[in-house]
Amino acid sequence: MQVDWDQLYQQADTPWDNGEPSIHLKTFLAEGKVKPCRVLELGCGTGTNAVFLAQLGFEVTAVDLSPTALRRAGEKANQAKVNVNFLEANVTALPDSGGPFPFVFDRGTYHHVRKIDLAGFKKVIAKMVAPSGIYLVLAGNANTGAPHDKGPPSVRAADLSSELESDCFDLLELKQSVFDGVIIDGIDFSPLSWTAVLKRREHNR
């Protein structure tokens, strides 16, 4: 189902956006698997994670469909006194964004786009992740007991693996966790999530 993301941001109907950097991203970086480098964030929203990465010394390009979200993201970057290259674009058809990147981060884009244009999305990540680069993706988990009308779209582990671990990528890690800081109808909500770490092969199969 197509979503009017800009309208959601205009209405502040964004339960996934609590204004804090992703705990999963923080944990991944704390493990030292990726050092500051050029990074692309897919679906950056209001820029919280993009600004956080820039503050750590990453050279950040961040993409979103919503001009409202990107305007707020730019304001956050200005307030934090960091440089982020924000782009308004569809993640299934990115314009020239300076790629490929050693690191691509995706908190919640794949699990929406897979039902709309999975083939287009896979072409983009194959192009945007540099050889030996890392694609870190957070997605809704189908093991959750939450109602389908609450929380993020859900993905089965087998589907995530088959869709993303292609002739271009190896799935290095798949962990079950929860999405942090989701507020729905004023109530804290912790839907199950997947944290997947994929590595781009030097050469395709």
FIKOLZA-1660 file (N, C-alpha, C; in steps of 0.1 Angstrom, whole numbers, plus 5000, padded with zeros to 4 digits):
% residues 205
   i   px   py   pz ch aa at
   1 5008 4988 5000  A  M  N
   1 5000 5000 5000  A  M CA
   1 5009 5012 5000  A  M  C
   2 5006 5022 4991  A  Q  N
   2 5013 5034 4991  A  Q CA
   2 5010 5043 5003  A  Q  C
   3 5020 5050 5008  A  V  N
   3 5018 5058 5020  A  V CA
   3 5022 5072 5016  A  V  C
   4 5014 5082 5021  A  D  N
   4 5017 5096 5019  A  D CA
   4 5026 5100 5030  A  D  C
   5 5039 5098 5029  A  W  N
   5 5048 5101 5040  A  W CA
   5 5048 5116 5044  A  W  C
   6 5047 5125 5034  A  D  N
   6 5048 5139 5037  A  D CA
   6 5036 5143 5046  A  D  C
   7 5024 5138 5042  A  Q  N
   7 5012 5141 5050  A  Q CA
   7 5014 5136 5065  A  Q  C
   8 5020 5124 5066  A  L  N
   8 5022 5119 5080  A  L CA
   8 5031 5128 5088  A  L  C
   9 5041 5133 5081  A  Y  N
   9 5050 5142 5088  A  Y CA
   9 5044 5156 5091  A  Y  C
  10 5035 5160 5082  A  Q  N
  10 5028 5173 5084  A  Q CA
  10 5019 5172 5096  A  Q  C
  11 5013 5160 5097  A  Q  N
  11 5003 5158 5108  A  Q CA
  11 5010 5153 5121  A  Q  C
  12 5023 5151 5121  A  A  N
  12 5030 5146 5132  A  A CA
  12 5025 5132 5136  A  A  C
  13 5021 5124 5126  A  D  N
  13 5017 5111 5128  A  D CA
  13 5028 5101 5125  A  D  C
  14 5038 5102 5134  A  T  N
  14 5051 5095 5131  A  T CA
  14 5056 5088 5144  A  T  C
  15 5049 5077 5148  A  P  N
  15 5052 5070 5160  A  P CA
  15 5066 5065 5161  A  P  C
  16 5072 5063 5149  A  W  N
  16 5086 5057 5149  A  W CA
  16 5097 5068 5152  A  W  C
  17 5093 5080 5152  A  D  N
  17 5103 5091 5154  A  D CA
  17 5102 5097 5168  A  D  C
  18 5111 5092 5176  A  N  N
  18 5111 5097 5190  A  N CA
  18 5122 5108 5193  A  N  C
  19 5129 5111 5182  A  G  N
  19 5140 5122 5183  A  G CA
  19 5153 5117 5190  A  G  C
  20 5154 5104 5191  A  E  N
  20 5167 5098 5197  A  E CA
  20 5173 5089 5187  A  E  C
  21 5186 5089 5186  A  P  N
  21 5193 5080 5176  A  P CA
  21 5190 5065 5180  A  P  C
  22 5189 5057 5169  A  S  N
  22 5186 5043 5171  A  S CA
  22 5195 5036 5180  A  S  C
  23 5190 5029 5190  A  I  N
  23 5198 5020 5199  A  I CA
  23 5205 5010 5191  A  I  C
  24 5199 5004 5181  A  H  N
  24 5205 4994 5173  A  H CA
  24 5217 4999 5165  A  H  C
  25 5216 5011 5160  A  L  N
  25 5227 5018 5153  A  L CA
  25 5239 5020 5163  A  L  C
  26 5235 5026 5175  A  K  N
  26 5245 5028 5185  A  K CA
  26 5253 5016 5189  A  K  C
  27 5245 5005 5191  A  T  N
  27 5252 4992 5195  A  T CA
  27 5261 4987 5184  A  T  C
  28 5256 4988 5171  A  F  N
  28 5264 4983 5160  A  F CA
  28 5277 4991 5159  A  F  C
  29 5277 5004 5160  A  L  N
  29 5289 5012 5159  A  L CA
  29 5298 5010 5171  A  L  C
  30 5292 5008 5183  A  A  N
  30 5300 5005 5195  A  A CA
  30 5308 4992 5194  A  A  C
  31 5304 4983 5186  A  E  N
  31 5311 4971 5183  A  E CA
  31 5323 4972 5174  A  E  C
  32 5325 4984 5169  A  G  N
  32 5336 4988 5161  A  G CA
  32 5337 4981 5147  A  G  C
  33 5326 4977 5142  A  K  N
  33 5325 4970 5129  A  K CA
  33 5326 4980 5117  A  K  C
  34 5322 4992 5120  A  V  N
  34 5323 5003 5110  A  V CA
  34 5329 5015 5116  A  V  C
  35 5340 5020 5110  A  K  N
  35 5346 5033 5115  A  K CA
  35 5340 5044 5107  A  K  C
  36 5342 5057 5111  A  P  N
  36 5337 5068 5104  A  P CA
  36 5342 5068 5089  A  P  C
  37 5332 5069 5080  A  C  N
  37 5335 5068 5066  A  C CA
  37 5323 5075 5059  A  C  C
  38 5322 5074 5046  A  R  N
  38 5311 5079 5038  A  R CA
  38 5299 5070 5041  A  R  C
  39 5287 5075 5044  A  V  N
  39 5276 5067 5047  A  V CA
  39 5263 5072 5041  A  V  C
  40 5255 5063 5036  A  L  N
  40 5242 5067 5030  A  L CA
  40 5231 5062 5040  A  L  C
  41 5222 5071 5044  A  E  N
  41 5210 5066 5052  A  E CA
  41 5198 5067 5043  A  E  C
  42 5191 5055 5042  A  L  N
  42 5179 5054 5034  A  L CA
  42 5167 5057 5043  A  L  C
  43 5158 5066 5039  A  G  N
  43 5146 5069 5047  A  G CA
  43 5150 5076 5060  A  G  C
  44 5157 5087 5059  A  C  N
  44 5162 5094 5071  A  C CA
  44 5152 5102 5079  A  C  C
  45 5140 5104 5074  A  G  N
  45 5130 5111 5082  A  G CA
  45 5135 5125 5086  A  G  C
  46 5133 5128 5099  A  T  N
  46 5137 5141 5104  A  T CA
  46 5152 5142 5107  A  T  C
  47 5160 5133 5103  A  G  N
  47 5174 5134 5104  A  G CA
  47 5181 5131 5117  A  G  C
  48 5175 5125 5126  A  T  N
  48 5181 5122 5139  A  T CA
  48 5193 5113 5138  A  T  C
  49 5192 5102 5131  A  N  N
  49 5203 5093 5129  A  N CA
  49 5214 5099 5120  A  N  C
  50 5210 5106 5110  A  A  N
  50 5220 5113 5101  A  A CA
  50 5228 5123 5108  A  A  C
  51 5222 5131 5117  A  V  N
  51 5230 5141 5125  A  V CA
  51 5239 5133 5135  A  V  C
  52 5234 5123 5141  A  F  N
  52 5242 5115 5150  A  F CA
  52 5254 5110 5144  A  F  C
  53 5253 5104 5132  A  L  N
  53 5264 5099 5124  A  L CA
  53 5274 5110 5121  A  L  C
  54 5269 5121 5117  A  A  N
  54 5278 5132 5113  A  A CA
  54 5285 5137 5125  A  A  C
  55 5279 5137 5137  A  Q  N
  55 5286 5141 5149  A  Q CA
  55 5297 5131 5153  A  Q  C
  56 5296 5119 5148  A  L  N
  56 5307 5109 5151  A  L CA
  56 5318 5110 5140  A  L  C
  57 5317 5118 5130  A  G  N
  57 5327 5120 5121  A  G CA
  57 5324 5113 5107  A  G  C
  58 5312 5108 5105  A  F  N
  58 5309 5102 5092  A  F CA
  58 5305 5113 5083  A  F  C
  59 5308 5110 5070  A  E  N
  59 5304 5119 5059  A  E CA
  59 5290 5114 5054  A  E  C
  60 5280 5121 5057  A  V  N
  60 5266 5116 5056  A  V CA
  60 5259 5121 5044  A  V  C
  61 5253 5112 5036  A  T  N
  61 5242 5115 5027  A  T CA
  61 5230 5108 5031  A  T  C
  62 5219 5116 5032  A  A  N
  62 5206 5110 5038  A  A CA
  62 5195 5113 5028  A  A  C
  63 5186 5103 5026  A  V  N
  63 5176 5104 5016  A  V CA
  63 5162 5102 5022  A  V  C
  64 5152 5109 5018  A  D  N
  64 5138 5107 5022  A  D CA
  64 5129 5112 5011  A  D  C
  65 5117 5107 5011  A  L  N
  65 5106 5112 5002  A  L CA
  65 5100 5125 5006  A  L  C
  66 5100 5127 5019  A  S  N
  66 5091 5138 5025  A  S CA
  66 5099 5151 5026  A  S  C
  67 5094 5161 5019  A  P  N
  67 5101 5175 5020  A  P CA
  67 5099 5180 5034  A  P  C
  68 5088 5177 5040  A  T  N
  68 5086 5182 5054  A  T CA
  68 5096 5176 5063  A  T  C
  69 5098 5163 5062  A  A  N
  69 5108 5157 5071  A  A CA
  69 5122 5162 5068  A  A  C
  70 5125 5164 5055  A  L  N
  70 5138 5169 5052  A  L CA
  70 5141 5183 5057  A  L  C
  71 5130 5191 5056  A  R  N
  71 5132 5205 5062  A  R CA
  71 5135 5205 5076  A  R  C
  72 5129 5196 5084  A  R  N
  72 5132 5195 5098  A  R CA
  72 5146 5189 5100  A  R  C
  73 5149 5180 5092  A  A  N
  73 5163 5174 5092  A  A CA
  73 5173 5184 5090  A  A  C
  74 5171 5193 5081  A  G  N
  74 5181 5203 5078  A  G CA
  74 5182 5213 5090  A  G  C
  75 5171 5216 5097  A  E  N
  75 5171 5224 5109  A  E CA
  75 5179 5217 5120  A  E  C
  76 5178 5204 5121  A  K  N
  76 5185 5197 5132  A  K CA
  76 5200 5197 5129  A  K  C
  77 5204 5196 5116  A  A  N
  77 5218 5196 5113  A  A CA
  77 5224 5210 5115  A  A  C
  78 5216 5220 5112  A  N  N
  78 5221 5234 5114  A  N CA
  78 5223 5236 5129  A  N  C
  79 5213 5232 5137  A  Q  N
  79 5214 5234 5152  A  Q CA
  79 5226 5226 5158  A  Q  C
  80 5229 5215 5152  A  A  N
  80 5240 5206 5157  A  A CA
  80 5253 5211 5151  A  A  C
  81 5253 5220 5141  A  K  N
  81 5265 5225 5134  A  K CA
  81 5273 5214 5128  A  K  C
  82 5265 5205 5120  A  V  N
  82 5271 5195 5113  A  V CA
  82 5266 5195 5098  A  V  C
  83 5274 5190 5089  A  N  N
  83 5271 5190 5075  A  N CA
  83 5265 5176 5071  A  N  C
  84 5253 5176 5066  A  V  N
  84 5247 5164 5060  A  V CA
  84 5241 5168 5047  A  V  C
  85 5244 5159 5037  A  N  N
  85 5238 5161 5024  A  N CA
  85 5225 5154 5023  A  N  C
  86 5214 5162 5025  A  F  N
  86 5200 5156 5024  A  F CA
  86 5195 5157 5010  A  F  C
  87 5189 5146 5006  A  L  N
  87 5183 5145 4992  A  L CA
  87 5169 5140 4993  A  L  C
  88 5160 5147 4985  A  E  N
  88 5146 5143 4984  A  E CA
  88 5145 5133 4972  A  E  C
  89 5142 5121 4975  A  A  N
  89 5142 5111 4964  A  A CA
  89 5135 5098 4968  A  A  C
  90 5131 5090 4958  A  N  N
  90 5125 5077 4961  A  N CA
  90 5137 5067 4962  A  N  C
  91 5137 5059 4972  A  V  N
  91 5148 5050 4974  A  V CA
  91 5149 5039 4964  A  V  C
  92 5138 5037 4956  A  T  N
  92 5139 5027 4945  A  T CA
  92 5144 5033 4932  A  T  C
  93 5147 5046 4932  A  A  N
  93 5152 5052 4919  A  A CA
  93 5160 5064 4923  A  A  C
  94 5171 5062 4930  A  L  N
  94 5179 5073 4935  A  L CA
  94 5186 5080 4924  A  L  C
  95 5187 5093 4924  A  P  N
  95 5196 5100 4915  A  P CA
  95 5210 5098 4919  A  P  C
  96 5219 5104 4912  A  D  N
  96 5233 5104 4915  A  D CA
  96 5235 5109 4929  A  D  C
  97 5240 5101 4939  A  S  N
  97 5241 5105 4952  A  S CA
  97 5255 5104 4957  A  S  C
  98 5265 5102 4948  A  G  N
  98 5279 5101 4952  A  G CA
  98 5283 5087 4956  A  G  C
  99 5275 5077 4954  A  G  N
  99 5278 5064 4957  A  G CA
  99 5288 5057 4948  A  G  C
 100 5292 5045 4951  A  P  N
 100 5288 5037 4962  A  P CA
 100 5294 5041 4976  A  P  C
 101 5288 5036 4986  A  F  N
 101 5292 5039 5000  A  F CA
 101 5297 5027 5007  A  F  C
 102 5307 5029 5016  A  P  N
 102 5312 5018 5024  A  P CA
 102 5302 5013 5035  A  P  C
 103 5292 5022 5038  A  F  N
 103 5282 5019 5048  A  F CA
 103 5269 5025 5044  A  F  C
 104 5258 5016 5044  A  V  N
 104 5245 5021 5041  A  V CA
 104 5236 5017 5053  A  V  C
 105 5228 5026 5059  A  F  N
 105 5220 5024 5070  A  F CA
 105 5205 5026 5066  A  F  C
 106 5197 5016 5071  A  D  N
 106 5183 5016 5068  A  D CA
 106 5174 5012 5080  A  D  C
 107 5168 5022 5086  A  R  N
 107 5159 5019 5097  A  R CA
 107 5145 5020 5092  A  R  C
 108 5140 5009 5087  A  G  N
 108 5126 5008 5084  A  G CA
 108 5122 5012 5070  A  G  C
 109 5131 5012 5060  A  T  N
 109 5127 5015 5046  A  T CA
 109 5124 5002 5039  A  T  C
 110 5133 4992 5040  A  Y  N
 110 5132 4979 5033  A  Y CA
 110 5118 4973 5036  A  Y  C
 111 5114 4973 5048  A  H  N
 111 5101 4965 5051  A  H CA
 111 5089 4972 5045  A  H  C
 112 5090 4984 5042  A  H  N
 112 5079 4991 5034  A  H CA
 112 5080 4989 5019  A  H  C
 113 5092 4991 5014  A  V  N
 113 5094 4991 5000  A  V CA
 113 5093 4977 4994  A  V  C
 114 5096 4967 5002  A  R  N
 114 5096 4953 4996  A  R CA
 114 5082 4949 4990  A  R  C
 115 5071 4956 4995  A  K  N
 115 5058 4952 4990  A  K CA
 115 5054 4961 4978  A  K  C
 116 5063 4971 4975  A  I  N
 116 5060 4981 4965  A  I CA
 116 5068 4978 4952  A  I  C
 117 5081 4978 4955  A  D  N
 117 5091 4976 4944  A  D CA
 117 5104 4970 4949  A  D  C
 118 5103 4957 4952  A  L  N
 118 5115 4950 4958  A  L CA
 118 5126 4950 4948  A  L  C
 119 5123 4947 4935  A  A  N
 119 5133 4946 4925  A  A CA
 119 5141 4959 4923  A  A  C
 120 5133 4970 4923  A  G  N
 120 5140 4983 4922  A  G CA
 120 5148 4987 4934  A  G  C
 121 5143 4983 4946  A  F  N
 121 5151 4986 4958  A  F CA
 121 5164 4977 4958  A  F  C
 122 5163 4965 4954  A  K  N
 122 5175 4956 4954  A  K CA
 122 5186 4962 4944  A  K  C
 123 5181 4967 4933  A  K  N
 123 5191 4973 4924  A  K CA
 123 5198 4985 4930  A  K  C
 124 5190 4993 4937  A  V  N
 124 5196 5005 4944  A  V CA
 124 5206 5001 4954  A  V  C
 125 5203 4991 4963  A  I  N
 125 5213 4988 4974  A  I CA
 125 5225 4981 4968  A  I  C
 126 5223 4973 4957  A  A  N
 126 5234 4967 4950  A  A CA
 126 5244 4977 4944  A  A  C
 127 5238 4989 4940  A  K  N
 127 5246 4999 4934  A  K CA
 127 5252 5008 4945  A  K  C
 128 5245 5011 4955  A  M  N
 128 5249 5020 4965  A  M CA
 128 5259 5015 4976  A  M  C
 129 5258 5002 4978  A  V  N
 129 5268 4996 4988  A  V CA
 129 5281 4992 4980  A  V  C
 130 5292 4998 4985  A  A  N
 130 5305 4995 4978  A  A CA
 130 5309 4981 4980  A  A  C
 131 5317 4975 4971  A  P  N
 131 5323 4962 4974  A  P CA
 131 5329 4961 4987  A  P  C
 132 5326 4950 4995  A  S  N
 132 5331 4948 5009  A  S CA
 132 5324 4958 5018  A  S  C
 133 5314 4966 5013  A  G  N
 133 5307 4975 5022  A  G CA
 133 5296 4968 5030  A  G  C
 134 5291 4975 5040  A  I  N
 134 5281 4970 5050  A  I CA
 134 5268 4977 5047  A  I  C
 135 5257 4969 5047  A  Y  N
 135 5243 4973 5047  A  Y CA
 135 5237 4969 5060  A  Y  C
 136 5234 4978 5069  A  L  N
 136 5227 4976 5081  A  L CA
 136 5212 4979 5080  A  L  C
 137 5204 4970 5082  A  V  N
 137 5189 4972 5080  A  V CA
 137 5182 4967 5092  A  V  C
 138 5172 4976 5097  A  L  N
 138 5163 4973 5107  A  L CA
 138 5149 4971 5101  A  L  C
 139 5142 4960 5105  A  A  N
 139 5129 4957 5098  A  A CA
 139 5120 4951 5109  A  A  C
 140 5107 4953 5106  A  G  N
 140 5097 4947 5115  A  G CA
 140 5098 4931 5114  A  G  C
 141 5095 4925 5126  A  N  N
 141 5097 4911 5128  A  N CA
 141 5083 4904 5128  A  N  C
 142 5081 4894 5120  A  A  N
 142 5068 4887 5119  A  A CA
 142 5065 4879 5131  A  A  C
 143 5075 4877 5140  A  N  N
 143 5073 4869 5152  A  N CA
 143 5065 4877 5163  A  N  C
 144 5063 4890 5160  A  T  N
 144 5056 4898 5170  A  T CA
 144 5042 4894 5172  A  T  C
 145 5037 4896 5184  A  G  N
 145 5023 4893 5187  A  G CA
 145 5014 4905 5186  A  G  C
 146 5019 4916 5181  A  A  N
 146 5012 4928 5180  A  A CA
 146 5001 4928 5169  A  A  C
 147 4990 4935 5170  A  P  N
 147 4980 4936 5160  A  P CA
 147 4987 4941 5147  A  P  C
 148 4982 4936 5135  A  H  N
 148 4988 4941 5123  A  H CA
 148 4986 4955 5120  A  H  C
 149 4976 4962 5126  A  D  N
 149 4974 4976 5124  A  D CA
 149 4983 4985 5133  A  D  C
 150 4991 4978 5141  A  K  N
 150 5000 4986 5150  A  K CA
 150 5014 4983 5147  A  K  C
 151 5023 4993 5147  A  G  N
 151 5037 4990 5145  A  G CA
 151 5041 4989 5130  A  G  C
 152 5053 4985 5128  A  P  N
 152 5059 4985 5114  A  P CA
 152 5054 4972 5107  A  P  C
 153 5055 4973 5093  A  P  N
 153 5053 4961 5085  A  P CA
 153 5062 4950 5090  A  P  C
 154 5058 4937 5090  A  S  N
 154 5066 4926 5095  A  S CA
 154 5071 4917 5084  A  S  C
 155 5083 4912 5087  A  V  N
 155 5090 4903 5077  A  V CA
 155 5094 4890 5084  A  V  C
 156 5092 4879 5077  A  R  N
 156 5098 4866 5082  A  R CA
 156 5113 4866 5080  A  R  C
 157 5119 4859 5089  A  A  N
 157 5134 4858 5088  A  A CA
 157 5138 4851 5074  A  A  C
 158 5130 4841 5070  A  A  N
 158 5133 4834 5058  A  A CA
 158 5132 4844 5046  A  A  C
 159 5122 4852 5046  A  D  N
 159 5119 4861 5035  A  D CA
 159 5130 4872 5035  A  D  C
 160 5134 4877 5046  A  L  N
 160 5144 4887 5047  A  L CA
 160 5157 4882 5041  A  L  C
 161 5160 4870 5045  A  S  N
 161 5173 4863 5040  A  S CA
 161 5172 4861 5025  A  S  C
 162 5161 4856 5020  A  S  N
 162 5160 4853 5006  A  S CA
 162 5159 4865 4997  A  S  C
 163 5154 4876 5002  A  E  N
 163 5152 4888 4995  A  E CA
 163 5165 4897 4994  A  E  C
 164 5172 4897 5005  A  L  N
 164 5184 4905 5006  A  L CA
 164 5197 4898 5004  A  L  C
 165 5198 4886 5008  A  E  N
 165 5210 4878 5006  A  E CA
 165 5210 4872 4991  A  E  C
 166 5214 4881 4982  A  S  N
 166 5213 4877 4968  A  S CA
 166 5227 4874 4962  A  S  C
 167 5229 4875 4949  A  D  N
 167 5242 4873 4943  A  D CA
 167 5252 4884 4947  A  D  C
 168 5247 4895 4953  A  C  N
 168 5255 4906 4957  A  C CA
 168 5260 4906 4972  A  C  C
 169 5251 4900 4980  A  F  N
 169 5253 4902 4995  A  F CA
 169 5254 4889 5002  A  F  C
 170 5262 4889 5013  A  D  N
 170 5262 4878 5023  A  D CA
 170 5256 4883 5036  A  D  C
 171 5247 4875 5042  A  L  N
 171 5241 4879 5054  A  L CA
 171 5250 4875 5065  A  L  C
 172 5256 4884 5072  A  L  N
 172 5266 4881 5083  A  L CA
 172 5259 4879 5096  A  L  C
 173 5248 4886 5098  A  E  N
 173 5242 4886 5112  A  E CA
 173 5227 4889 5111  A  E  C
 174 5219 4882 5119  A  L  N
 174 5205 4885 5119  A  L CA
 174 5200 4883 5134  A  L  C
 175 5197 4894 5140  A  K  N
 175 5193 4894 5154  A  K CA
 175 5179 4898 5156  A  K  C
 176 5172 4892 5166  A  Q  N
 176 5159 4896 5170  A  Q CA
 176 5160 4906 5181  A  Q  C
 177 5153 4917 5180  A  S  N
 177 5153 4927 5191  A  S CA
 177 5139 4934 5191  A  S  C
 178 5139 4946 5196  A  V  N
 178 5126 4954 5195  A  V CA
 178 5130 4968 5190  A  V  C
 179 5120 4974 5183  A  F  N
 179 5122 4988 5179  A  F CA
 179 5121 4997 5192  A  F  C
 180 5130 5006 5193  A  D  N
 180 5130 5014 5205  A  D CA
 180 5123 5027 5202  A  D  C
 181 5117 5032 5213  A  G  N
 181 5110 5045 5213  A  G CA
 181 5099 5047 5204  A  G  C
 182 5090 5037 5202  A  V  N
 182 5078 5038 5194  A  V CA
 182 5066 5042 5203  A  V  C
 183 5060 5053 5199  A  I  N
 183 5048 5057 5207  A  I CA
 183 5036 5057 5198  A  I  C
 184 5026 5049 5202  A  I  N
 184 5013 5048 5195  A  I CA
 184 5002 5051 5204  A  I  C
 185 4994 5061 5201  A  D  N
 185 4982 5066 5209  A  D CA
 185 4987 5069 5223  A  D  C
 186 4999 5075 5224  A  G  N
 186 5004 5079 5237  A  G CA
 186 5009 5068 5246  A  G  C
 187 5011 5056 5240  A  I  N
 187 5015 5045 5248  A  I CA
 187 5028 5040 5242  A  I  C
 188 5038 5037 5251  A  D  N
 188 5051 5031 5246  A  D CA
 188 5048 5017 5240  A  D  C
 189 5053 5015 5229  A  F  N
 189 5051 5002 5221  A  F CA
 189 5064 4997 5216  A  F  C
 190 5067 4984 5219  A  S  N
 190 5080 4979 5215  A  S CA
 190 5078 4967 5206  A  S  C
 191 5075 4969 5193  A  P  N
 191 5073 4958 5184  A  P CA
 191 5086 4951 5181  A  P  C
 192 5086 4938 5179  A  L  N
 192 5098 4930 5176  A  L CA
 192 5104 4935 5163  A  L  C
 193 5117 4934 5162  A  S  N
 193 5124 4939 5150  A  S CA
 193 5135 4928 5147  A  S  C
 194 5140 4930 5134  A  W  N
 194 5152 4923 5130  A  W CA
 194 5163 4933 5128  A  W  C
 195 5175 4930 5132  A  T  N
 195 5187 4938 5129  A  T CA
 195 5195 4929 5120  A  T  C
 196 5197 4932 5107  A  A  N
 196 5204 4924 5098  A  A CA
 196 5217 4932 5093  A  A  C
 197 5228 4925 5093  A  V  N
 197 5240 4930 5088  A  V CA
 197 5244 4922 5075  A  V  C
 198 5245 4929 5064  A  L  N
 198 5249 4923 5052  A  L CA
 198 5261 4929 5046  A  L  C
 199 5269 4921 5040  A  K  N
 199 5282 4926 5034  A  K CA
 199 5282 4924 5019  A  K  C
 200 5285 4934 5012  A  R  N
 200 5286 4934 4997  A  R CA
 200 5298 4926 4993  A  R  C
 201 5295 4916 4984  A  R  N
 201 5307 4909 4979  A  R CA
 201 5316 4917 4970  A  R  C
 202 5328 4913 4969  A  E  N
 202 5338 4919 4960  A  E CA
 202 5333 4917 4945  A  E  C
 203 5328 4905 4943  A  H  N
 203 5323 4901 4930  A  H CA
 203 5310 4894 4931  A  H  C
 204 5301 4896 4922  A  N  N
 204 5288 4889 4922  A  N CA
 204 5291 4874 4918  A  N  C
 205 5281 4866 4923  A  R  N
 205 5282 4852 4920  A  R CA
 205 5280 4850 4905  A  R  C
% end
